[in-house]
Amino acid sequence: MNLHHSKHHAAYVVNLNATLTSVSSSLTSSNLLSQLHLQTALNFNAGGHINHTLFWENLSPASSPSSSPSSAPTLLSHINTHYGSFSTFQSVFNTILLSIKGSGWGWLVQDASSGELDIITSKDQDVVPAGKKPLLGVDMWEHAYYLQYFNDKKSYVEGIWKIVNWEVVERRFKGGDEVIFGELVGLKAGL
């Protein structure tokens, strides 16, 4: 995780800052073509920064009390109602995570309108779609697990449950964008 944070996530931040400088220059010069060409880099690097920030925040040491699902009582009740049990929820989430081909993310989300829970995936560094609150994100890029688990994605997926920070996931479930995105709210609004 150290390499993941200090190299991979850091590269998204460096590249995002460079892209934002280029976007600013394109806006100042009213260069619409340049602005359009920068959208892919902006989406990829901003998404990489946002997704990874949410990921780090929803992790905690396995020894922490926050790594127990019981530290998210309101969410746990909704999970049990929606999926029948926490173990069924985990099984469904694991199946969806392991079905990701290539690079991407698995997300527990809440529909902003209906309040319903869902498990979705996003490709590469795409962020959770508008209208969905990201509650729990799992990075399924190889760099997230390969150094420790090699090509054993299943063991990574099983192990991730030991380090989920359920207190953070509960706060996201109960809160709005300011709670979920924290200091990223300004960045999110600016994109």
Sequence and secondary structure as in RCSB ss.txt:
>XXXX:A:sequence
MNLHHSKHHAAYVVNLNATLTSVSSSLTSSNLLSQLHLQTALNFNAGGHINHTLFWENLSPASSPSSSPSSAPTL
LSHINTHYGSFSTFQSVFNTILLSIKGSGWGWLVQDASSGELDIITSKDQDVVPAGKKPLLGVDMWEHAYYLQYF
NDKKSYVEGIWKIVNWEVVERRFKGGDEVIFGELVGLKAGL
>XXXX:A:secstr
 HHIIIIIIHHHHHHHHHHHHHHHHHHHTT HHHHHHHHHHHHHHHHHHHHHHHHHHTB  TTSGGGSGGG HHH
HHHHHHHHSSHHHHHHHHHHHHHT  SSEEEEEEEETTT  EEEEEEETT    TTEEEEEEEE SHHHHHHHHT
T HHHHHHHHGGGB HHHHHHHHH  HHHHHTTHHHHHHH 
